[in-house]
Amino acid sequence: MMSRKTPFPRKPRVGASLSLRLRTYNLHLFRSIFGDSPPSPHPSRSRLRPYRTLLPLCLVIWMYLLLGAFYWRPVRVLAKADENAHLRYVYDVHQGIWVPRAAPAEEGLWKIDERHQPPLYYWLAAWITQPTTVPDPTTWIEPNPFFLHRAPNGNTARALTTPQGKTFLFAVRAFSWLLGVLVLVGTYRAARTWLPFPASMTAATTLALWPTFLFVQSAASNTALATVWNTLAWSELCLLWTRGVTQGRTLRLGIWLTLALYTRLDSLFLFPAVVLLGLREWRQHHPQWRLPLLAAVGSLLITTPLFLRNVWWYGDPLTRNALAPRPEVLPWRTLLTLETERILKTLFISVGEGFALAPDGYYVPIGFVGVMAIMGWAHLWRQPGRGHVVGFLTLAYLPLVGATLWATRQYYMDAPRYLLSLGTPALLLGVAGYATLWPRSWRPWALVGWLMIWFGINVATISYLLWPLYVPSPAPITDTVKARFENGILLRDSEITLTKSGIVVALTWEATRPISENWAVFLHGYTPDGQLATQEDTHPLYGAFPTSWWPPGFVWRDVYCLPWPPLGPTRLQVYVGLYRPDSQQRLAVYRPEGTPWPHNAVYLGSVQPARTLASTFCHACSTC
């Protein structure tokens, strides 16, 4: 018989006294959030029927899969962090080299080498992509010489691709994308151990709407798999903290820790939480207090071959020499102002390797809910009761934050990826803190408002950042042809507009047959005496739609911006053409009647900027 005042039995089972005491410590915390009781450990006594729990979670997973497709299918270039190096590792495994040795190039694209990483993700990716054709990445991946040009509005990819490796690339990305389902399940499981059902579903749904998570989780990167193991480990730690230590739970924790280390070494940041759990159990004289520590030691012993390999080949068990050191240590003032602002922005919204961030207006609602979450966390921290889970998650997450800040001073590192892949505690604390600030009767609507904010941010990110950046705009099909390039590319039309930012040139392109190479576009502005006054060189769609990806018959419109020259209001003659950046060889181009254009450059027209436009030109502007 259950009591009306407590969700637990009056007479607990023998051996369950510690678990009962731990759950009693957390009772006030549960009621302060929702006025609800903790989830019952007995399925027959659960307030929610299984289908009422499973159906919402399935809907969240379906929403994640739908939104995730928008974050990886349109991205034809390698705009996600170090994808070229990860794909090279998978290719080596396909060739039978199960544990390849990193050999970075002196310079260039292949200076980044991820073959020092643990091998688990690459083994699984190679097994998943066995049915696909796996060409050598060095034959279909090439550097983008205009990387970061016009960023964040363009050229956010370090490397370009050709369709030769399309199937392989998309298969690896789809594998990472599907791994996100396990992350959502792990997040819900971690939240459900100490939060009521509405707050647990809110945590999982928030993650499914998180732009940076969707972008990174659908990348060809071992971070996608590391996030799975890290989330499952956090869920097991929450279960051990709230329900007590058992052999089965500790065994699962050891499995997740081992798999996490064989995926990424930054999963070592999970071990302070394990030590904290063991110390708590020891202080409370639990007879099985050694089990969590034994699980941690066991996982380290199983991964000993990995650390020995790193010492033998790279001279460091953690392979820190693979990181890119800064020329000088970043000052604390710069770290805590500009660098921290960039890290926080990238942590929430990032749609490109070249720091393709959202405008500041996007971060206003994020800042609002973030401040409320921090205020609520501070309120939960002061709740009575020893050893509640809020303090545990906070203390367990602090080493990661501190190590990230320290390492950012020393190295060029993608800190948001690490904070996100190990960020389950921050997400759970944020949701719980936000909910607890609202009056009890308003909390369901407050959580709905929280999710609506994230949904709006996600839709805005896709509509106004992601798709304009990577998806070409179709143009009306006309019979006019301005120029014919010899490899089957047609320049159908052009339009020139004068703005305060520069000379905006809109070009309408079409490919009449498949193109095997990636040709760059050059726009030149010459003075009447033949002097080059201004120019703009980039790959089409500012690096996001290389010519080798143009489907035959697709007519589309691309927009470029020629900066104003510092010569004043001088008449300029605008020319356009295509060339290979590696050899500087221009592609031959002809008039519609068949005569060649001089110097393989198509004349678009002559412009005479007004004095007011030229005088207001900002040379650093990249808004057009």
N, C-alpha and C positions, 0 to 999 in steps of 0.2 A: 504494500500500500504506500503510495507516494504522499508526502506531506504537502500541505498548501504553501508552507513558508520556504521550502527548499526543494530543488528538483532531484535531490538524492535520497536513497532509502534511509529509513530511520536506523536500521541495523545493517551496516555494510557487511559484505562478505569478508571472510577471514583473509588477511593479507592485503586488503584494499584500503587500509586506514590511511596510508600515505597519499594514495591517489585521491581519496575523499578530502583530505586536508588541503591538498593543492588546489582542488576545484573550489573548495570553500573560499580560499584566498582570492580567487578571481570572481566570485559571485557579485561583489559590489561593482567591479569593473563592467561586467556584462550589463547589469541593471542601469548603470550610469549612461551607457550608450543607447540602449533601446528599451530598457525596462523589460527585457526578455531574459529568459534563463539560458544557460549554456546548452549546447546540443547534448542530448542524452547519449551516453556510451552504449546504451542498450537499444538495438534497432526496434524492438517491439514496443518501446516506450517513446519513440520519437514522435514529435508533434507533426512532422511533415511526412507524408507518404512518399515512397521512392520516386514515383513518376513526377510528383510536384517539385522534386529537387532535380531530377534528371532532365526534364523538359526545358527549364530555363537555361541550364548549362549547355544543352545541345543548341539552343538558339544563339547563345553567346559564341559558341564555336562556329556555327554557320556564319554569323556576322563577321567573325575574324577571317574566315576563309574568303568571304566575299570581298572585304576591304583589302585583305592582303594581296589579292590578285591585281588591284590597282597599283600596288607599290612595287611589283616586280616585273610584270609582263610588258609595260611600256618602256622599261629601261633597257635599251639595246646596248648601251655602252657600259663600261665597268665603272659606274659611279658610286659603287659601294666599297667600303674600305678594303683595300688590298686584295680584291677579288682575283686579280691575275695571279698573285702568288699562291693563293689557296687552290686555284684551278690547276696550277702546275704540280702541286703536291698530289692531287687526285690523279692526275695523268701519270705520275711516276708510279703510283700504286697499281694503276692499270697495266703498266709495263712490267710488273712483277717485283718492283723495288718497294718492299713493304715498309722499310724504315730508311728513307733517303737521307742523305746528308746535305745540309744547307751549304751552298756555295754562291753567295751573292756576288753579282757583278760589281765592278769598280764604280760604275755610274750608269745612269739610264733607268729604264723601267724595271729591269730585273735586279736592280740593287736591293729591292725589297724581296726577301726570301723567307717564306714561312715554314720551310722544311725542318726547322728546329723544334716545331711544335709537337706535342704528343699526337699519336697517330689515329686515335679511335674514330674521330669524325671522318677522316679521309678514307679509312678502311670501309666504313659504312657507305660513304658517298660513292666510292668506286664499285661497291657491290650493287648499289641501287642503279647506277648508270651503266651496268654491263651491257644491256641491250642496245645502247646508243653507240654511235660512232664517236670515238674519242681522238681527235687530231691533236698533234703537238701544239700546246698553247703559243709557242713562239712563232708559229706559222699563221695564226689568225688573230693574234693580239698584238697591237702596236701602240707605241706611246702617243699621247695627245700633246703636240708641241705647244698648244694654246691653253694648257691646263691652268685654271684659275683666271683666265682672261674673261672679263665681264662678270666674274663671280660676284654675288651668288646667282646672277641671272643667266649664267651660261658657263660652259666649259667646266662643269663640276666633276668631270670624269678624268681620272689620271690616264686611262687607257681606252682605246677604241677596239672594236671587234669587227669581224666580217661574218657573214652568215655561215661560213664553213663550220664554225663551232657552235652554231645556234642551238642545236638539239642538246649537246652536252651541257652548255651553259644553263639553259632553261631547266634541264633535268636536275642539276645540282641545286639551283635556286628553289625549285619546287620541293625537293627533299627538305631543305631548310625551312621552307614555309610550312610544310606539314608538321614539322617538329614543334611548331608553335602551339599546336593543339595540346600537346603534353604540358607545355608551360602553363596554359590556361587551367588545365585540370590540377596541376600542382599548386597554382596560386589559390584556387578555390579550396583545395584540401587544407592548405596552410591557414587560410582565413577561418575555415569552418571549425578548426580545433579550438578557437577562442573567441570567435565573433558569431553573432546570430546570422541566420540565413540571409536576410536582406543585405547586410553589410558584406557578407562573403561574396554574394553575387555581384555587388557593386565593385568589389576589388577585381574580380575576374573580368567584368565588362569594361572597367577602366583600362585594364591592360590591353584588351582587344581593340580599344579605340585610341591607343597611344601611338601617335605618328612615328616617332623614332623607333619604337619597338617593332612596328609593322615593317619599316624600311630595313632595319638591321636584321630582323628575324628571317626575312626573305632573301638574304644575301648568301652568296657562296662563301661561307666563312664558318670556322669551327665555333664561333660565338653562339651560333644557333643551337648547337647541341650542348654546349656548356651551360647555357641558360636553362635547359631542361633539367640537367642533373643538379644544378644549384638550387632551382626552385623546389625540386623534390626533396633535397637535403634540408632546406628551410622548413618545409612542411613536416618532415620527420622530427626536426628539432622542436618545433612548436608543439607537436604531439607529445614528445618526451617531457617537455617542460610543464605542460598542463595536465597530462594524464598519468605521469609517472614513468619510470624506467622499467622496461621489460626486455627480455632477450630478443623477442621478435622485432620490436621497434629498433633496438640497437643494431641488430643484424642488417636491417634495411638501411639504416643510416650509414653503416660501413660500406654497403654496396654503392650507395649514391656518392659517397666521398671518393671511393676508388675510381668509379666511372668518370667523375668530374675531373680528377687529376689526370686521367688518361686522355682527357679532351683539352683542357687548358690548365696551366699551372697557376693562374690567378685564383683558382678555386681553393688555394691554400688559405684564403681569407675566411673560409668556413670554419677553420679549426679553432680560432678564438672562441666562437660560440660553443663548440664542443667542450672546450676546457671550462668555460663558464658554467655549462650544465653540470659537468662532473664535480666542480667545486661546490655548487649548490647542493647536490646530492650528498656529498661528503659532509658538509656542515649540518645537514639534517639527519645524518647517521643512517642513510639508506643502505641496506645491506648490499645493493647492487650498484653502488656509486662508481665502481671501477669500469663498468660496462661501456659507457660512452668513451672513456679514455682508451680502453682497449680497442674499440672500433676505430678510433683515430689512428692509433699506433699500427693496427693491422692494415689499414688502407695505405699508410706510408710504407710499410714493409712490402706490400704487394706491388707498389709502384717504384720500389727501389731500382729495378732495371732501367727505368726511365731516367732517374737522377744519375745513375752511373753512366748512361750513354751521354748525358749532357756534360758531365765532368770529363769524360774521355775525349769527346769530340770538340767541345766548346769551352772547356776549362771553367765552367760555372754550372752548378746544379740547377740554377734558375734561368740560365741563358740570358742574363741581363745584357751581355755584350751584343745581343741581337737588336736591342733597342737603339734608337737614333738619339745620341746625346746632344744637348743644346751647346752652342759655342760657349756660352757662359750661363751660370745659374740664374734662373729667373728671380728677380727681386720679389720679396714678399708683398710689397705694395702692388706691383703689377699682377701678381698671382691672385690676390684677393679682390682685385677690381676688374680689370679688363679680361683676364684669363678666366676667372670664375664666372663672369657674365657670359662668356662664350660657351663655357662648359654647361651652364644651366640652360642656355638657349638650345644647344645641340642635344641636351638630354631629353628635351620635350619635343622639339620639332627639328628634324634634319632630313633632307631629301637629296643629299649629294655628298660625295666625299670632300668636295671643295668648300665645306661649310656653307651649304645652300640652306640658309636659315630663313625663317619667316620674318615679315616686317614686325616692328615693335608692337603694333596693335594686337597681334595675335597673342602676345604674352600677357596682356592686361587681364583677361579672365583667368588665365593660368595663375598669375600672381595673386588674384583674389582668392581662389580656392586654396592656393598654397599657403597664404597667410592664415587663413582659417584653419587649415590642417595643422599648422605649427602651433597655433593657439590652443587647439583642442588637444594636441599631444602634450603640451605643457600642463593642461588641466588633468589629463589622465595620469601623468607622471606623479602628480601630488595625491592621487587617490590612496586611501588607506589600504593596508594589506601588504604583507611581506612577499617579495618574490613574484610580483605579478608580471605578466608576459610583456607589458609595455617596456618595463625597465630592461628585461632580458634582450628584447630585439634592439633596443637603443644601444645598449652597451656592446652587443655583438656586431652592430653595423659601424660603430665608430672607428675601429681599426682600419676598415676599408676606406672610409672617407679620409682619414689621416694619411694613410699610405698613398692614396691617389694624389692628394695635394703635394706631398713630399716628392713623389716621382715626377709630377708635372713640372716641378722646378728644375729637375735634372734632365728630363728626356722630353722629346716630342712624342706624346702618347695620346691615344684617343680615349681620354678619361671617361666620357659619357658611356662608351660601350661597356666598360668594366662596372661602372656604377649601376647600369641598367641590368646587366646579366646577373648581378648579385643583389639586385634591388628589391627583392620581395619584402624584407622588413620595412623599408621606407614606404612602399605602396600600402601595406597593411596599416602601418601607423598613421599614414595620411588619411586613409578612408575612415578609420576609427576616430581620429582626432576631429575631422570635419563633422562627422555625425554627432559627436557628443556635445558640440557647441549649441545645437539647436534644441528648442523645447521638445519634450518627448512626443507631443502630438504632431509636431512639424517634421520630425525626422524622416519619415518615408518620402515626403515631398522634397525635403532637402536633398536626399540622395538621388531622387529623380532629376532635380535641377543640376546636381553634380554631373550626372551622366549626359544630360542635354548639353551642358557646356563642352564636354569632351567630344560629343558627337558633332556639334557645330564646328569645333576646331578641326576635327578630322575631315569633314566635308569641305571646309574652306581650304585646308591643306591640299586635298586632291584637286579641287576645282581651280584654285588660283596659284598654286605653287607647282605641284607635281606634274599635272598634265600640260600646262603651258610650257613647262621646262623640257619635257621629253616627247610630247605627242605633236606631230606636225599638223598644221591647219590645212584642210582641203581647200582647193581653189576651184572656181567654176571652169569647166572645160571649154576652151575656145579653139578656133581654127588658126589663130595668129601664131606665128613663130618668129622670134627675134633673132635666134642664133641656134645652130646645130653643132654640138660637140661630137668629136669623132667616135666616141665610145657609146653613142646612143642617148646622150643627155640633151634635152631640149630646153632652151630658155624661151619660154612662151611670151612672157610679158615683164615689164618693169614699171615701177612708179617711184618718183622721187618727191619727197616732202621736206621742206625746211622747217626746223624747230630750233628752239633755243639751245637744245642739247647737241645738235649736230644735223647732219644730212641723213635723213632716214630713207633707205632704199629698200623697197619691197620687190622681190623677185619671185616669179612663178616658174617652177621647175617641173619637169617630167622626164622619167626614164623610159625609153622604148624597149629596152632589153636589160637583162640582169647585168650588173656592174661588179667586177671582181675586186676593184681597188677603192680605197678611200681617198677622194680628191678634196683638197681644201679650196675654199673660195677666197679670192682676193678682190677687194674694192679699192681702186686708186682714184685720187683726185688730183688732176694736173692743172697748173696755171697755163695761161695762153702761150707762154714761152717754153712749155714742155717740162717745167720743174714739178717734181712730185711734192705736193703740199700736204696731203693727208692720205692715210690708208687704213684699211681694216682687213685683217687676215684671220680666218677661222674656218672650222669645218661647219657644214650646214647645220642650221638650228643651233648655232653656237655650240657645236660639238655633240649634240644629242641625237642627230639623225644622219650618220655618215652615208656617203653615196652608195656604198656596197649594200646598204639595207633598203634602198629605194625599190619598191615593187614596180614592175613594168606597168605602165598605164596610169599610175597614181599621179595626179596633178595636185601640187600643193604650193603654198605661199610661205616664203621665208623673208624675214625682216632683219636688216642690218643697220648699223648706225656708223656713219663716218664722222669722226670728231672734227670740229671746226679747226682749220689751221690758224696758227698765230700770225697770219699775214693781213688780217683785216678783211673787209668786204671785197675780196678778189673773186673774179669769175673763175669757176672751176669746171673742168671737163671730167666727167665720171666714167670710169671703165670697170668692167668686171671680167673675171676669167677663173679658170680652175688650174690647179697645179698640185704636184706631189711635194709635201713639205720636206721629205728626206732628200730628194734629188733636186728640188727647185725646178723641175721640168714642167713646163706649161702644157696643158692639153690643147691640141689643135681644135680650132673653132672656125665655122664657116657661116656666111650669110645664107638666108633661105634659098637664094638662087645658086649657091654653090661656091662663090668666091670666098677666099679666106680673109679673115679679119687680120689686120696688121698686128704683129707682136702677140697674136693669140689673145687679144683683149677686145671685148665687145664694148662699143661706145654706147652709153646709156643716155647721155644728154649733158647739157651745160646748165649750170646754176649760177645765179648771181645773188649771194646772200645780202640781205638788208644790213645797214650799218648797226641797227639796234640788235639784230640777232647775233652778229659777230661780236659785238661788244659785251654781250651778256653770257658768252660761252664760258662754261666751267670745264677746265681741262680734265678734271677728275670725275666728271659726271658719267654715270653708266646707267641712267634711268631709261634711256630709249632702247 
